[in-house]
Amino acid sequence: MKKQFLILFSIVLISFIFSSCEELEQSKPPTKNSMEGVWKVTEVINSTGQDITQQLSYPVVGFHLSSDGTVISSAGPLIMYVVYGQSKYTQIASVIDEVFNYSKLSFNGGEFFIGGGQQESFTLEMKLEGLPGQKSITELLDIIGIGNAYLDVVIYHKFMNVGVVFSKDYKTMTWIFDSYTKAVYNKKDQYGNYVLWNGWPVDNFQHCQITLSKQSVDLKDLINMAKKK
């Protein structure tokens, strides 16, 4: 009798735990909704554990993630670092702020893609291009040593399976680029179709952890406030 009671109690306890976990999971907002809004990058940690945030901020790295999946950002230098790595980034550091001239509030576009409900990863695609009439991304590629055949004006950098986690209050978000993340780089033909851009190996992107803080201002105000500091 005692044994039967213990078995019954165990079944009830396990059922209660699973039920509580399901209710807690259902009470959480969809990950996509939590990602939406304006975010400021507060920390970038490279694969060796070094904080490299200041190397990438011209004057600040910000993202605006919209409900339709649109991304607007001042993340050109950050994406260049992730794609090409520290040694190549160092070569272009002296002119990169002239190409991505955020002081004039001209931003980089992109998109993000994620499933419904609770998700542990998403896809980020960032479009990098030079500003009309000014220094171009092609100059950066030339400095890095990429040949003329790949000096395309617009490149779409897609990163799939980027890890995403939140603090309990959803005011801090962390993106994780690691061995689960896969990259593909494209350009577009005259019909708007993707064409693989083979100017740089997709396996060479930098593993890193990016921490972002939720903002109550729009992206332009975020840039203007950073300029005044």
PAGU-353904 format. One line per 2 residues: number of its first residue (from 0); their letters; for each residue x, y, z of N, C-alpha, C. Coordinates in pm, 1 decimal. Example, Ala and Ser with C-alpha at 12.3 -4.5 7.8 and 13.67 -1.06 7.14 Angstrom:
REM PAGU-353904
0	AS	1319.0:-569.0:780.0:1230.0:-450.0:780.0:1320.0:-330.0:780.0; 1285.0:-225.0:708.0:1367.0:-106.0:714.0:1290.0:3.0:787.0
REM end
This chain:
REM PAGU-353904
0	MK	83.8:-121.1:0.0:0.0:0.0:0.0:86.6:125.1:0.0; 189.1:124.1:85.9:278.8:240.1:94.5:350.4:261.5:-37.8
2	KQ	391.6:149.2:-100.7:460.7:158.2:-228.6:370.1:216.6:-335.8; 244.7:173.8:-339.1:148.2:225.6:-436.8:125.3:375.3:-416.7
4	FL	120.5:415.8:-287.2:101.8:558.4:-257.0:218.6:640.8:-309.7; 340.5:590.6:-290.6:459.4:662.4:-336.3:461.0:674.7:-487.6
6	IL	421.0:567.6:-555.5:415.9:571.0:-701.9:313.4:673.2:-748.7; 194.9:671.8:-685.9:89.8:766.5:-722.0:133.6:909.1:-694.7
8	FS	199.3:929.7:-578.4:248.0:1063.8:-542.8:351.1:1113.5:-643.5; 439.3:1024.1:-686.2:543.0:1059.5:-783.5:480.6:1099.8:-915.9
10	IV	378.4:1025.5:-957.2:310.9:1056.7:-1084.1:245.2:1193.8:-1077.5; 176.6:1220.1:-965.4:109.8:1350.0:-947.7:211.7:1463.4:-944.9
12	LI	325.2:1441.6:-875.0:428.3:1544.6:-864.7:490.1:1575.1:-1000.7; 520.7:1471.1:-1076.3:579.2:1489.5:-1209.7:481.3:1562.4:-1300.6
14	SF	354.5:1524.6:-1293.2:252.0:1590.2:-1375.3:240.7:1737.4:-1340.6; 250.1:1767.3:-1210.4:242.7:1906.9:-1165.2:361.0:1987.3:-1217.1
16	IF	480.6:1928.6:-1211.3:601.8:1997.6:-1257.4:593.0:2026.5:-1406.3; 553.5:1924.0:-1484.2:542.4:1944.1:-1628.9:435.9:2047.2:-1662.2
18	SS	323.7:2043.5:-1589.0:215.7:2139.7:-1612.4:261.6:2280.8:-1581.3; 336.8:2297.6:-1472.5:386.9:2429.4:-1433.8:485.3:2481.8:-1536.9
20	CE	572.3:2393.1:-1587.5:670.3:2433.8:-1688.3:601.6:2477.2:-1817.0; 495.9:2402.7:-1855.8:422.5:2438.2:-1977.3:353.0:2572.4:-1962.0
22	EL	293.5:2596.2:-1844.6:226.4:2723.7:-1820.5:325.4:2838.9:-1822.1; 444.8:2815.7:-1763.3:547.7:2919.8:-1761.5:595.2:2949.8:-1901.8
24	EQ	612.9:2844.9:-1983.6:659.0:2863.1:-2121.5:555.7:2939.2:-2203.3; 426.3:2905.0:-2181.2:319.5:2970.8:-2256.6:303.0:3115.7:-2214.6
26	SK	342.5:3150.7:-2092.3:327.4:3288.2:-2044.3:433.9:3381.3:-2101.4; 541.1:3324.0:-2155.1:647.1:3406.4:-2212.3:602.6:3463.2:-2346.3
28	PP	642.3:3586.8:-2378.7:606.0:3644.1:-2509.2:683.3:3573.3:-2620.4; 629.9:3572.2:-2742.1:704.0:3514.4:-2854.6:840.4:3582.3:-2867.7
30	TK	940.9:3505.3:-2902.1:1076.9:3559.2:-2910.7:1085.3:3674.4:-3009.6; 1016.1:3663.4:-3121.4:1018.8:3770.2:-3222.2:969.4:3901.5:-3163.7
32	NS	859.0:3896.3:-3088.4:805.9:4018.4:-3027.3:905.6:4079.4:-2930.3; 975.2:3993.6:-2856.7:1072.9:4042.1:-2759.0:1191.8:4107.9:-2825.9
34	ME	1221.8:4067.0:-2948.9:1335.8:4121.7:-3021.5:1306.9:4257.9:-3083.0; 1181.5:4288.6:-3103.9:1146.0:4411.8:-3173.6:1178.7:4535.5:-3091.1
36	GV	1213.3:4643.9:-3160.5:1244.1:4768.8:-3093.0:1384.4:4816.2:-3124.3; 1427.1:4918.0:-3051.2:1561.1:4976.1:-3069.3:1653.7:4920.9:-2961.7
38	WK	1771.3:4877.0:-3005.1:1868.0:4815.7:-2915.1:2005.3:4878.6:-2935.1; 2074.1:4897.7:-2825.7:2211.2:4948.5:-2827.9:2306.7:4836.4:-2789.7
40	VT	2410.1:4815.9:-2870.3:2510.5:4716.2:-2837.8:2598.0:4770.3:-2724.7; 2596.5:4701.8:-2612.8:2672.4:4746.5:-2495.8:2800.1:4666.8:-2475.2
42	EV	2807.8:4550.4:-2541.6:2927.6:4468.3:-2522.8:2942.2:4370.4:-2637.8; 3064.2:4360.7:-2689.3:3099.5:4258.6:-2788.1:3220.8:4183.9:-2734.4
44	IN	3202.9:4056.5:-2709.8:3310.9:3973.3:-2656.9:3356.2:3877.5:-2767.4; 3484.4:3881.3:-2801.9:3533.8:3793.1:-2908.3:3559.9:3653.1:-2855.1
46	ST	3610.1:3565.7:-2941.3:3626.2:3424.9:-2906.4:3731.4:3400.2:-2798.9; 3816.3:3499.8:-2773.7:3918.4:3484.9:-2669.5:3875.1:3548.8:-2537.9
48	GQ	3751.7:3602.8:-2533.8:3700.5:3663.3:-2412.3:3731.6:3810.8:-2397.6; 3785.7:3872.9:-2502.3:3822.5:4014.9:-2497.2:3704.1:4103.1:-2535.0
50	DI	3685.2:4211.8:-2462.0:3580.8:4309.5:-2492.1:3632.7:4404.3:-2600.4; 3570.4:4401.1:-2718.4:3616.4:4482.2:-2831.5:3511.6:4585.5:-2873.2
52	TQ	3419.3:4616.3:-2783.3:3307.9:4706.1:-2815.6:3355.1:4839.9:-2871.5; 3453.4:4900.8:-2807.3:3498.4:5033.6:-2846.7:3561.7:5035.9:-2985.4
54	QL	3616.8:4925.1:-3028.3:3677.8:4918.9:-3161.3:3573.1:4926.9:-3273.0; 3447.5:4898.7:-3240.0:3343.3:4884.4:-3341.8:3240.7:4996.6:-3339.0
56	SY	3250.7:5086.9:-3245.5:3147.0:5189.3:-3226.0:3183.6:5319.7:-3295.3; 3105.0:5357.0:-3397.7:3128.0:5482.4:-3472.7:2995.2:5559.0:-3486.6
58	PV	2944.4:5631.3:-3391.2:2993.3:5640.9:-3253.1:2932.5:5535.3:-3161.7; 2828.4:5463.7:-3210.0:2761.0:5363.8:-3128.6:2700.7:5260.0:-3223.3
60	VG	2691.3:5136.1:-3177.8:2628.5:5030.5:-3257.9:2484.4:5015.0:-3211.4; 2391.0:5043.4:-3301.5:2250.1:5031.7:-3267.6:2173.4:4954.6:-3373.0
62	FH	2064.5:4890.7:-3331.1:1975.7:4817.2:-3421.0:1831.7:4857.7:-3395.3; 1754.9:4871.6:-3503.4:1609.8:4884.4:-3491.3:1548.7:4764.8:-3562.8
64	LS	1486.4:4676.1:-3485.4:1423.0:4556.1:-3539.6:1272.6:4578.9:-3544.2; 1215.3:4577.5:-3664.3:1073.2:4608.7:-3682.4:988.6:4481.4:-3686.7
66	SD	857.8:4499.1:-3667.7:765.5:4385.7:-3664.4:759.0:4312.2:-3797.8; 792.5:4380.7:-3909.2:789.5:4315.4:-4040.5:922.1:4247.3:-4074.2
68	GT	1014.0:4241.9:-3977.5:1142.6:4175.6:-3999.3:1250.9:4266.4:-4053.5; 1218.8:4394.3:-4072.4:1317.9:4488.4:-4123.9:1419.8:4525.1:-4015.8
70	VI	1545.7:4539.7:-4057.9:1652.1:4583.2:-3968.0:1713.1:4711.8:-4022.0; 1726.4:4811.8:-3937.8:1802.5:4932.9:-3969.0:1908.2:4944.7:-3860.3
72	SS	2033.4:4972.1:-3899.1:2137.6:4969.0:-3797.3:2255.3:5059.4:-3829.7; 2336.2:5079.1:-3727.9:2467.6:5142.6:-3743.1:2574.5:5037.1:-3716.2
74	AG	2551.6:4917.6:-3770.3:2634.6:4801.6:-3736.9:2732.7:4763.0:-3847.2; 2757.7:4852.9:-3942.6:2851.0:4820.8:-4050.3:2986.7:4773.3:-4001.1
76	PL	3052.4:4848.4:-3912.8:3181.7:4803.9:-3860.9:3173.4:4669.8:-3787.7; 3067.0:4649.7:-3710.6:3049.4:4523.1:-3639.3:3039.6:4406.8:-3737.1
78	IM	2960.6:4422.7:-3843.0:2945.1:4315.2:-3941.1:3076.0:4291.3:-4016.0; 3148.5:4398.3:-4047.6:3278.8:4381.3:-4112.3:3372.0:4300.8:-4023.9
80	YV	3368.1:4327.9:-3893.9:3451.9:4250.1:-3802.3:3410.0:4103.9:-3800.0; 3280.4:4078.5:-3786.9:3232.9:3939.9:-3779.8:3270.7:3862.8:-3905.8
82	VY	3256.3:3926.1:-4022.0:3284.6:3858.1:-4148.5:3433.8:3837.0:-4169.7; 3514.9:3942.5:-4149.6:3654.4:3939.3:-4193.9:3756.2:3916.9:-4082.1
84	GQ	3717.0:3934.3:-3956.3:3807.9:3905.2:-3847.1:3893.0:4023.1:-3803.3; 3957.8:4005.4:-3690.0:4033.0:4113.2:-3626.4:4146.1:4165.9:-3712.4
86	SK	4227.2:4077.5:-3771.9:4344.9:4123.2:-3847.0:4305.0:4205.1:-3968.8; 4202.2:4161.3:-4040.7:4155.5:4237.2:-4157.0:4085.9:4365.5:-4114.5
88	YT	4011.9:4357.1:-4003.5:3942.8:4476.3:-3954.8:4042.3:4585.5:-3917.3; 4154.4:4546.8:-3859.4:4257.6:4642.9:-3821.6:4309.3:4719.6:-3942.9
90	QI	4315.9:4653.6:-4057.6:4365.7:4717.6:-4179.6:4273.8:4829.6:-4227.7; 4145.3:4817.3:-4200.4:4048.2:4915.0:-4252.2:3998.7:5010.8:-4144.4
92	AS	4046.2:4994.8:-4020.3:3992.9:5072.8:-3907.3:4006.2:5223.1:-3928.1; 4110.9:5266.8:-3997.6:4135.6:5410.2:-4011.4:4038.7:5478.7:-4107.5
94	VI	3972.7:5402.8:-4194.3:3881.2:5464.3:-4292.4:3738.8:5411.8:-4281.1; 3714.9:5318.2:-4192.1:3583.4:5254.5:-4188.7:3473.1:5352.6:-4150.3
96	DE	3505.0:5452.4:-4066.5:3403.3:5549.2:-4025.6:3364.7:5642.1:-4140.1; 3450.9:5654.4:-4243.0:3418.3:5736.4:-4359.7:3320.5:5663.9:-4451.8
98	VF	3328.6:5531.6:-4452.7:3236.7:5452.4:-4535.1:3100.3:5442.4:-4467.7; 3101.8:5409.0:-4339.2:2976.8:5399.1:-4264.0:2960.0:5527.0:-4183.1
100	NY	2918.8:5632.7:-4251.6:2916.1:5766.4:-4192.3:2782.7:5788.7:-4121.1; 2770.2:5732.2:-4000.7:2643.6:5738.3:-3928.5:2614.8:5875.7:-3870.6
102	SK	2714.9:5961.4:-3866.1:2691.4:6096.3:-3814.3:2593.1:6172.0:-3902.7; 2579.5:6126.7:-4028.2:2482.6:6187.1:-4120.9:2352.2:6107.4:-4124.9
104	LS	2339.9:6013.8:-4030.1:2216.8:5937.1:-4012.4:2178.8:5857.2:-4136.3; 2278.9:5802.9:-4202.6:2257.2:5709.7:-4313.3:2291.1:5570.3:-4261.0
106	FN	2190.7:5483.1:-4255.6:2207.6:5356.3:-4187.1:2215.5:5238.1:-4284.7; 2254.1:5124.2:-4229.8:2256.8:4999.6:-4305.4:2124.7:4926.0:-4287.2
108	GG	2078.6:4864.4:-4394.2:1953.9:4789.7:-4388.9:1977.8:4640.4:-4378.9; 1871.2:4569.4:-4351.9:1878.9:4424.0:-4344.3:1745.7:4366.0:-4303.5
110	EF	1746.9:4238.3:-4267.4:1626.1:4169.2:-4222.7:1663.6:4066.9:-4116.4; 1563.8:4032.2:-4034.2:1582.9:3918.2:-3945.6:1464.2:3824.1:-3959.7
112	FI	1489.9:3695.3:-3941.5:1390.3:3590.8:-3963.7:1390.2:3497.3:-3843.1; 1269.7:3461.6:-3797.4:1258.7:3376.2:-3679.7:1122.8:3307.9:-3679.4
114	GG	1116.3:3187.4:-3624.0:990.1:3115.0:-3615.9:899.1:3172.4:-3509.3; 778.2:3117.7:-3498.9:682.4:3164.1:-3401.0:708.7:3106.7:-3263.1
116	GQ	645.3:3165.6:-3162.5:659.0:3116.6:-3026.2:798.1:3137.2:-2970.5; 838.6:3045.7:-2883.2:969.1:3053.8:-2819.9:1076.5:2992.8:-2909.4
118	QE	1181.5:3069.0:-2935.3:1291.1:3024.1:-3020.4:1425.1:3049.8:-2951.1; 1523.0:2967.7:-2982.4:1656.6:2983.7:-2925.9:1755.7:3040.7:-3025.6
120	SF	1711.8:3057.7:-3151.3:1801.6:3111.4:-3253.7:1721.3:3181.9:-3361.2; 1789.6:3261.4:-3442.4:1725.4:3334.0:-3550.6:1826.6:3354.0:-3663.3
122	TL	1779.5:3413.4:-3772.5:1865.9:3444.8:-3886.5:1875.7:3595.7:-3900.8; 1998.0:3643.9:-3916.2:2023.7:3786.5:-3936.2:2088.5:3805.4:-4072.4
124	EM	2029.6:3893.1:-4153.7:2089.5:3927.5:-4282.9:2113.9:4077.8:-4287.4; 2239.3:4116.3:-4306.0:2275.7:4257.3:-4309.1:2331.2:4294.1:-4446.1
126	KL	2279.7:4402.9:-4500.1:2323.7:4453.7:-4630.6:2424.7:4566.1:-4607.8; 2542.4:4550.4:-4664.6:2645.4:4652.8:-4653.1:2673.0:4713.4:-4789.4
128	EG	2674.9:4844.8:-4794.0:2702.4:4916.3:-4918.0:2768.3:5048.8:-4885.6; 2841.4:5100.2:-4978.5:2901.8:5231.4:-4960.2:2800.1:5341.5:-4980.4
130	LP	2825.5:5456.2:-4923.3:2735.2:5569.7:-4939.0:2759.5:5637.7:-5073.2; 2653.6:5675.2:-5145.0:2669.6:5740.5:-5275.5:2755.1:5866.1:-5267.1
132	GQ	2852.5:5880.8:-5356.9:2935.3:5999.5:-5363.9:3042.9:6006.8:-5259.0; 3055.2:5903.5:-5176.4:3158.8:5903.2:-5073.9:3240.2:5774.8:-5086.3
134	KS	3327.5:5753.3:-4990.1:3405.5:5630.4:-4990.9:3310.4:5511.7:-4985.2; 3347.0:5403.8:-5052.6:3257.4:5290.3:-5067.2:3311.6:5167.8:-4997.6
136	IT	3222.2:5070.7:-4973.9:3264.7:4943.2:-4917.7:3365.6:4874.3:-5008.3; 3360.4:4906.4:-5139.1:3458.2:4846.4:-5230.0:3600.3:4888.3:-5194.8
138	EL	3616.2:5008.8:-5139.8:3748.7:5051.8:-5096.2:3796.5:4967.0:-4978.7; 3704.4:4935.3:-4887.5:3740.5:4850.9:-4774.8:3781.2:4711.7:-4823.2
140	LD	3705.9:4657.8:-4918.0:3738.2:4525.1:-4970.7:3873.0:4525.9:-5041.3; 3901.3:4635.1:-5110.0:4029.8:4647.4:-5179.6:4145.6:4650.1:-5079.7
142	II	4127.7:4722.4:-4969.2:4231.7:4729.0:-4866.3:4255.5:4590.3:-4805.6; 4147.2:4517.0:-4785.0:4158.2:4382.8:-4728.2:4231.5:4288.6:-4823.0
144	GI	4224.6:4318.8:-4952.8:4293.6:4236.4:-5050.5:4203.8:4149.0:-5134.1; 4075.6:4183.7:-5138.8:3981.0:4108.3:-5220.8:3992.0:4155.5:-5364.7
146	GN	3999.6:4060.6:-5457.8:4024.3:4092.4:-5597.9:3911.8:4166.8:-5665.6; 3944.0:4224.9:-5781.7:3848.2:4307.2:-5855.8:3719.8:4233.3:-5890.9
148	AY	3729.2:4102.9:-5910.2:3611.7:4025.0:-5949.6:3504.4:4024.7:-5840.8; 3543.1:4059.1:-5717.1:3448.4:4052.4:-5605.7:3425.1:4187.5:-5539.6
150	LD	3463.6:4295.6:-5605.6:3443.3:4428.8:-5548.7:3301.5:4478.2:-5577.7; 3204.1:4406.3:-5523.9:3064.4:4440.7:-5545.8:3020.3:4551.0:-5449.2
152	VV	2934.1:4637.8:-5497.9:2893.1:4753.8:-5419.2:2801.9:4713.4:-5303.5; 2716.0:4612.3:-5323.5:2622.1:4569.8:-5220.4:2639.4:4420.4:-5195.1
154	IY	2659.3:4384.4:-5068.4:2674.2:4244.3:-5030.4:2575.8:4215.1:-4917.4; 2507.8:4101.2:-4928.0:2410.7:4058.7:-4827.4:2474.4:3949.1:-4742.0
156	HK	2500.1:3981.4:-4616.1:2565.5:3886.8:-4525.4:2458.6:3821.4:-4438.4; 2438.3:3691.6:-4459.3:2335.1:3619.8:-4384.3:2399.7:3523.5:-4285.5
158	FM	2351.7:3529.6:-4159.9:2398.1:3440.0:-4054.7:2278.3:3363.8:-3999.3; 2278.2:3233.6:-4017.1:2168.4:3148.3:-3971.3:2206.1:3079.0:-3840.7
160	NV	2105.1:3051.5:-3759.0:2125.6:2987.3:-3628.0:2212.1:3072.5:-3535.6; 2180.3:3200.3:-3530.2:2242.8:3288.9:-3431.6:2166.3:3271.2:-3300.7
162	GV	2234.4:3233.3:-3194.9:2167.1:3214.4:-3066.9:2113.5:3345.2:-3011.9; 1998.1:3338.7:-2944.6:1940.2:3459.0:-2885.3:1882.6:3424.4:-2747.7
164	VF	1923.3:3500.5:-2646.2:1872.3:3481.4:-2509.7:1843.0:3618.8:-2450.0; 1753.8:3619.2:-2350.9:1711.5:3744.2:-2287.6:1732.4:3738.8:-2137.1
166	SK	1746.4:3857.0:-2078.3:1741.2:3867.7:-1933.1:1596.4:3848.4:-1889.5; 1575.0:3830.8:-1759.5:1439.9:3804.7:-1708.8:1343.2:3918.8:-1739.2
168	DY	1394.6:4041.8:-1741.6:1306.5:4155.5:-1767.6:1299.0:4192.5:-1915.4; 1366.3:4114.6:-2000.7:1365.1:4134.7:-2146.5:1421.4:4270.4:-2190.0
170	KT	1499.2:4331.1:-2103.5:1562.1:4458.6:-2139.0:1704.5:4439.8:-2189.6; 1754.7:4318.9:-2177.7:1886.9:4285.1:-2229.3:1875.6:4161.7:-2316.6
172	MT	1937.1:4168.3:-2433.5:1933.7:4057.4:-2528.7:2077.0:4022.7:-2568.7; 2105.6:3894.9:-2583.8:2239.4:3851.0:-2622.8:2231.4:3765.7:-2748.6
174	WI	2314.7:3799.9:-2846.3:2327.9:3721.5:-2968.3:2457.1:3641.4:-2961.7; 2451.6:3516.8:-3004.5:2567.6:3428.5:-2996.0:2600.8:3374.3:-3134.6
176	FD	2716.7:3412.1:-3184.6:2770.2:3358.7:-3310.0:2871.3:3250.3:-3272.5; 2836.7:3124.2:-3299.0:2924.8:3014.6:-3257.7:2928.8:2906.0:-3364.6
178	SY	2968.6:2786.3:-3325.8:2984.4:2677.3:-3422.8:2851.4:2631.8:-3481.3; 2739.6:2666.7:-3417.3:2608.3:2632.0:-3472.0:2564.0:2731.6:-3579.7
180	TK	2626.7:2847.7:-3580.4:2591.5:2952.0:-3676.7:2650.3:2920.4:-3813.3; 2571.0:2941.0:-3917.5:2615.7:2919.5:-4054.2:2600.8:3049.4:-4133.1
182	AV	2700.2:3080.4:-4215.1:2699.7:3204.9:-4291.4:2686.2:3177.8:-4440.3; 2623.5:3271.7:-4510.1:2620.9:3270.8:-4656.7:2618.9:3415.9:-4702.1
184	YN	2700.0:3449.1:-4802.6:2710.8:3586.3:-4851.2:2664.4:3590.8:-4996.1; 2576.7:3687.1:-5025.5:2517.9:3698.1:-5158.9:2529.4:3839.1:-5214.6
186	KK	2516.2:3847.5:-5345.4:2484.4:3972.4:-5413.0:2354.7:3946.0:-5488.5; 2306.6:4039.5:-5566.0:2183.2:4019.3:-5641.8:2205.8:4051.7:-5788.5
188	DQ	2136.6:3975.2:-5874.1:2147.2:4001.5:-6017.2:2047.0:4109.3:-6057.9; 2036.7:4132.9:-6189.9:1949.6:4240.8:-6238.5:1801.6:4214.3:-6214.9
190	YG	1769.3:4089.1:-6176.3:1629.3:4055.0:-6148.8:1599.3:4050.9:-5998.4; 1700.2:4080.5:-5919.4:1680.9:4077.8:-5775.3:1699.6:3941.4:-5712.6
192	NY	1749.2:3844.4:-5791.6:1772.9:3710.6:-5737.9:1908.9:3703.4:-5668.7; 1915.1:3625.8:-5562.0:2041.8:3607.0:-5493.2:2140.5:3530.3:-5580.2
194	VL	2264.6:3575.8:-5576.5:2376.5:3507.6:-5640.9:2487.9:3498.2:-5538.0; 2543.0:3379.1:-5518.6:2647.6:3362.9:-5418.2:2763.9:3457.9:-5444.1
196	WN	2808.0:3523.6:-5338.2:2926.7:3609.1:-5345.4:3041.7:3531.3:-5284.1; 3138.6:3497.1:-5364.6:3247.0:3409.7:-5320.9:3375.3:3486.4:-5289.5
198	GW	3360.5:3614.0:-5252.0:3478.8:3694.3:-5226.2:3548.6:3663.0:-5096.0; 3481.6:3592.0:-5004.9:3541.6:3560.9:-4875.9:3483.8:3430.1:-4822.5
200	PV	3565.8:3343.4:-4763.2:3516.3:3214.0:-4713.7:3410.9:3230.3:-4604.7; 3300.6:3159.6:-4617.8:3192.0:3172.6:-4519.9:3226.6:3107.7:-4386.7
202	DN	3325.1:3019.5:-4384.8:3362.2:2951.7:-4260.4:3456.8:3034.7:-4173.5; 3495.8:3151.6:-4222.6:3594.7:3232.2:-4150.2:3532.6:3339.7:-4061.7
204	FQ	3400.2:3341.0:-4047.5:3340.3:3445.8:-3965.2:3380.4:3427.2:-3818.6; 3376.0:3536.7:-3744.3:3424.5:3538.5:-3607.2:3316.5:3495.1:-3508.0
206	HC	3351.6:3399.7:-3423.6:3263.1:3363.8:-3314.3:3269.6:3474.4:-3210.3; 3155.5:3517.3:-3163.9:3151.7:3625.4:-3065.5:3016.9:3627.5:-2996.4
208	QI	3010.1:3705.8:-2889.6:2886.1:3723.1:-2814.3:2855.0:3871.9:-2806.5; 2736.0:3908.8:-2851.9:2696.2:4049.4:-2860.2:2580.6:4074.8:-2763.2
210	TL	2600.1:4166.7:-2672.1:2497.1:4201.7:-2574.2:2434.4:4334.9:-2612.4; 2301.3:4339.5:-2611.9:2227.5:4459.5:-2651.1:2132.8:4501.1:-2540.3
212	SK	2114.4:4631.3:-2525.6:2027.0:4687.2:-2422.9:1908.8:4757.7:-2489.1; 1787.9:4730.4:-2441.8:1666.1:4790.2:-2497.4:1665.7:4940.5:-2472.9
214	QS	1627.0:5016.9:-2575.3:1628.1:5162.5:-2567.8:1486.2:5218.7:-2578.2; 1467.3:5336.6:-2521.0:1336.6:5402.9:-2524.3:1333.7:5516.1:-2626.5
216	VD	1443.4:5531.4:-2704.6:1450.6:5635.1:-2807.4:1466.3:5567.3:-2943.3; 1445.9:5643.9:-3051.3:1464.7:5584.9:-3182.9:1613.4:5583.7:-3218.3
218	LK	1645.5:5520.1:-3330.4:1785.5:5499.3:-3367.2:1857.5:5631.3:-3394.1; 1789.7:5725.9:-3456.7:1851.8:5855.4:-3484.6:1889.5:5926.9:-3355.2
220	DL	1798.8:5925.7:-3257.2:1828.3:5989.9:-3129.5:1943.4:5919.4:-3058.5; 1948.0:5787.6:-3071.8:2056.0:5711.3:-3010.5:2191.4:5755.1:-3068.1
222	IN	2198.2:5773.7:-3199.5:2321.8:5817.3:-3264.6:2355.7:5960.6:-3221.7; 2256.5:6048.4:-3221.8:2280.8:6189.0:-3186.2:2330.1:6202.9:-3043.0
224	MA	2274.2:6122.5:-2953.2:2318.6:6128.5:-2812.9:2462.1:6080.7:-2799.7; 2496.8:5977.1:-2878.0:2634.5:5925.2:-2872.7:2732.9:6026.1:-2929.6
226	KK	2691.6:6102.1:-3030.3:2779.1:6203.2:-3091.7:2813.9:6313.9:-2993.7; 2724.8:6343.7:-2899.6:2744.5:6454.2:-2806.1:2839.5:6417.6:-2691.5
228	K	2862.6:6288.1:-2673.5:2948.1:6245.3:-2562.6:3095.1:6265.4:-2594.8
REM end
